[in-house]
Every structure is written in structure tokens, then in C-alpha cells.
Amino acid sequence: MASAQLSSNFYSSSCPNLLSTIKSAVDSAVSKEARMGASLLRLHFHDCFGCDGSVLLDGANGEKSAGPNLNSLRGFDVIDTIKSQVESLCPGVVSCADIVAVVARDSVVALGGPSWSVQLGRRDSTTASLSAANSNLPSPASDLSTLISAFSNKGFSAKEMVALSGSHTIGQARCTVFRTRIYNETNINSQFAANLRSNCPSTGGDNNLAPLDTTSPASFDNAYFKNLQSQKGLLHSDQQLFNGGSTDAQVNSYGSSSSTFFTDFANAMVKMGNLSPLTGSSGQIRKNCRKTN
């Protein structure tokens, strides 16, 4: 397994102030805008479904223009800022992929979530794949079986998929992504749906935002699962986790114990960060995260 080549102290001698530099920058960005914490966490997820920095590359065939990413991935400017700070500290040493992985952890911590030890030593890809991003990333319209298989294809159990879905305790979604649910679905709390319809008309307003966790949108907690228990999942794919199927028990477990959720989430994040990284002499250490050297 490639993860054997990653280690938590990979930069301890080559860039000793790396982690503190990243943490300060993330804390600053998240305190300016809580939503940024979710955006930065999502970047790592969308990069990892290879953890190779490919999601950061600009260009027509890049992953930024894939369906699940177009007009919705954000936080690239924060990564650019951190990368330039890191380059002045330790030029040509730290990969963009590793920066994204650390930033994801620091974002979760900044919003009150669990911490974990980030394995480091990834290198940056020299290509991005629009088609892979389109085919690997699960859509918000997915049913439970599709979610289970999309994660299973990457080596995750259904339980780990539910834990990782708990990242929707932070962040926002655009009206265009949840419109069908609030107008057409029946497994939704009626008052919750009515409130959402007021800011998401049946036509127009595509980019109007709503929080994925209506209860505590700026806190990384287990409220997402409690919301699902009362049919207040924003996305179709969210409510699928608690809809009379095989994952209901897992949602109940996380809804009643935030510590169980935090432990499982942290472990699943370490595992996700180990998905097919480039190591050794593969890839490169990009100077600018948006383009290859």
C-alpha cells in the first residue's frame, strides 16, 4: 500500500515550521468566513478520490470544470496564499497535495471537530482528469446504493461512508442542488422544506445558498445526523443515509454520540488521505499549485 511511504513527520527536518504556518493561515481564513472551513475540507475530498493535488490545476480539461466541482469548489485562493508562505519558508519542498491534506484537518479543528495526525509525503500530479472527477465523485442526487458503491470502489465501508458524510455538518449548498428535494420529495420535514422554498424558488435563484446543517452550520458536530433523524437532510444523498435502509443504525449511533462520530470521522479521513498518493520520485513538487512546473 502506498501509504507506507507517507509519514506524519515527513517534513520535520526539511520544513520544521510547516504545520504551525498552515494552522495560522487556516485559523485566519476560517475566522473571517466559517464557510471557508467547509470549502477547504471539500477540496481535499475532491482531490482524493488520488490525493495528488490534481484538483488545484487550472485548465480546460482540469477537474475544476467537472460536474461535481464546477461553480462550487472554492478556497483555491487560501491554498495559493498558504503555498506562497510555505515556498518562502522552504522553497520547492512541500507539495500542494500535502498542503491540502493538512488544511482539511486544520479546518475541521478550527470549527470544533476532531483532530488527527496527517500523513505526509505526497507529491503533486502533472495532469488532472476531468473524466475521472466526473465518474468517481458521487452526486448529491445519488441513492444509498450508489453512495455505498462509489465509496466501496475507493475501499471504504458503508460505515466509513456515513462517517465521511458527516462533513456535511458544515458548509452550504446551492439551490440548484437541492431544489428537486424541497419541491418533490416526501421524506422531508414539511416546515423545513417550506423555509427552504422561500430562498430557493422553483425557477431562478440557482446560486442561492442554504446550510447543509440547519442547526449549527458553523460548528463541526454531530447535528447533521440528528437532522437526518428528523428528515431535515438538505440533499437527496444526505437523507438517503436515514430512510429505512441499511445505514439508519449508523446514523442513530452518531446522532446519539458525537465522540463515536469524531473517532470514526478522524480514522476515515486518515484513510482517505492515503488513497493512491504519488510518492518517491513520481510526480513533482509544484511551485504554483495552479500549474505544473
N, C-alpha and C positions, 0 to 999 in steps of 0.2 A: 504494500500500500504506500502511495506517495507521501502520505502524512508522516511517515517515519523520518522523512528528510526535513520536516518542519520542527522548530523548537521554540519554546517561549523566550529563550534568551539569545536568539539568533543575532541580534544587533547589540548585545550588551557591551561588546568592546568597540565595534565599528561605529556605533551611533548611540552612546550611552544616554543622551538626553531625549531620545526619540519619544518615549511614551509620555513623559511629562509635557513635552511640546505639543503633542497631539491632544492630550487631555485638556490643556488650557484653551486651545483653539475650539474644541468641540463644546466645552462648557460655555464659552463666549457666544458661539453661534446659537446654541440651544436656549441660552437665557434671552437672546434677542428675539427668538421665534421658536416656541416649543415644537411646532410642526416640523422644523428642520431636523429634529432628532429622529422622527419617523422617516423622513426622506433619506437621511443618511443610512439608517438601518436597511431600508428597502434597496438602496444601491448595492449593498453587499449581497443581499439575497439574489438580486437580478444579475449580479456579476457571477455568482457562484453556481448558478445552475448550469464550472471551471474556475472560479476564484482566481482569475488571471488578469484582472484589470481591463478586460476587453470592453466592458460596458462604458468605459470612460472615453473611448476613442470617438472622435468626430468623423463624419464622412457619410456618404450616401448609402453605403452598404453596411453601416455600423449598427450596433444594437440599439442606439438611441432612437432609431426610427422604427424599431419593431413594434407591432401592435400593442403589446403589454407595456411598452415604455414610452411611446410617442406622446408628447404633450403631458406626460405625467411624472417622468423621472426628474428629480431636481436635486440640488445640493452639489452640483458639479463645481460651482464657484468656491464652496467651502473646501472641497478637496484640492482645488487649484491653490488656494491660499496656504493650506497646510503643506502641500507639496513644495511650494516655494520656500517656506520656512525651513522645512526639512533639508532641502537642497543647500540652503546656506549653511546649515549645521554640518551636514555630512554629504557632500556632493557625490552623486552617482552611486549611492549605497542602498537606499531604501526604495523598494518597489511601490508602485501605485496600488497594486493588489493588496499588499500588506497594510498600507495606509488605510484603505477602505475597510479592511477587516478590523483594525484597531478602532477606527472611527465608529463602526457599528456598535462595538462593545461599549465604548465611552458614551455614546448617545443613549443607550439603554440605561446605563448607570446614572447619567445626568437627569433622567426623568423618573428615577426612583426604582429602577429594576435591578435585577441580579447582575453580578459581575462574573467573569470567567477569565481564565488565562488564555490569551490569544496566541496560537501557534504561528510562528513567523518563518520567513524564508521563501515565500512565493516569489516568482518572477513574473514579469509582465508579458502578455501575448503581443505578437506583432500583427495580429489580424483580429477582426471582430466578425461575428457571424449573425447576420440578420435572420437567416432561416433557422438557425439553432435557437435563437431567442424566441422566435415565433412558435417553434414547435415544443420547446421544453417548458416554458413558463405557463403555469396554469392560469386560466382566465377566470375573472370574477363570476362568469356565468356557469362555471363548472358545477356538475353534480358531485355527490360524495364519491361515487365510484371513480370518476375522472381524477379527483383530487388524490385519492388513495393511490391510483396507478401512476400519476405524474411524480409523486414523491417516492413511490416504490422504485420507479425507474432510476432514481438517484440514490437508492439504498436506504431510504427512510421507512420506518414502520408507520402504521396509521397513527399510533400514539405520538410519535415524533412529529408527524404532520399536524396533529391537533395542537401540540405544544408550540410549534413554529407559527401556526395561525394566530396564536395569542399575541403576536406582534401587532395585530390589529387593535390592541388596547391603546395604541397611539396612532396619530395620523388622520388624514382626511381623504375622502374620495369625491370624484366629480359626479354631478347629477347624471351624466350620460351613462355612467356605470351602474347606477342603482335605480334608474327610472322604472325599468320593467318591474322590478321587485315591488316598489311602493305603489304602483298603479294596478298591477295584475296578479300579484301573489296573495295567497290566503294565509300562509303560515307566518303572519306578521302582526304584531300588536297594532290595533286599529288607530289608537291615538298617536303612536309613534309614526305610523305611515302618514297620517293626516298632517302632523307637524312637518314632516319632510316634504310633503307635496307643496307646502306653502313657499318653499325656496327652490323647488325643482319642478317647474311646470311640465306638462305633458309634451310640449314642444318649446324649444328655446331654452336658454339658461344652461346649456350643456356643461359649462365650466363652473357652475355654482357648486360650492363645497359643503360637505357635511362630515362631521367627525365619525370615524369608524366605531368609536366607543362613545356613545352618547352621554354616559355617566361621568367619566373623568378623562376627557380626551387628551389632557397633557400629563397624565400620570401613567407610568408603566406598572400596571397592577393586574388583578385577575377579574376586573369588572367586565371585560369583554365576554367572559364565559357566563357570568351572571346575566348579562344582557341576552345572550343566546337562550338561556333558560326561560326568559320571558318573551321570546320571539322578537327581540329587538336587534337582530343582526342586520347590519346595513346592506351588505352584499348578499346576493343569492348564495355564493360559495360559503359565506360565513354561516348562515342559518342552516345550510346542509349538514354542518357538524352536529347540530342538535335538531333532528327532525324525524325521530323514531327509528334511526338507523344504528349501525354498529359503533358509532363514536359517541353516542349520547352519554354513556357511562364515564368516558374520559372527560367530557365537558363538565359533568356533575362533580367529578373529583377535583378538577381545577377551580370550579366555582366555589367549592367549599374550602379549598386550601391553597392560599397563594404561595406558600412555601413549596408545596409539591409542584405547582406550575413553574415557579422560579428555577427549581433544581432541574426539572426536565427541559425547560427552555434553554438554560445555560449549556447543558450537555448536548442538546441538539444543535446549538449554534457552533460549538467546537467541531462537531461532526460535519456541519455544513461548510465550515471554513477549511475542512480537509478534502473537499471534493475536487479531485483531479487538478491540483495546482501544478504549475510549471516550477521545476526546481533545478538545482545544479547549474548546468550551462545552457539549459533550454531558455527560450525567450530572451528577455533583456530587462535592464533597469531603465525605464523611460525617464528622460529628463523633464518632459512635459507630459502630464497624464493624458492629454487630449490627442497626442500624436506619437507615432513611433519615432525612434531616434533616426 
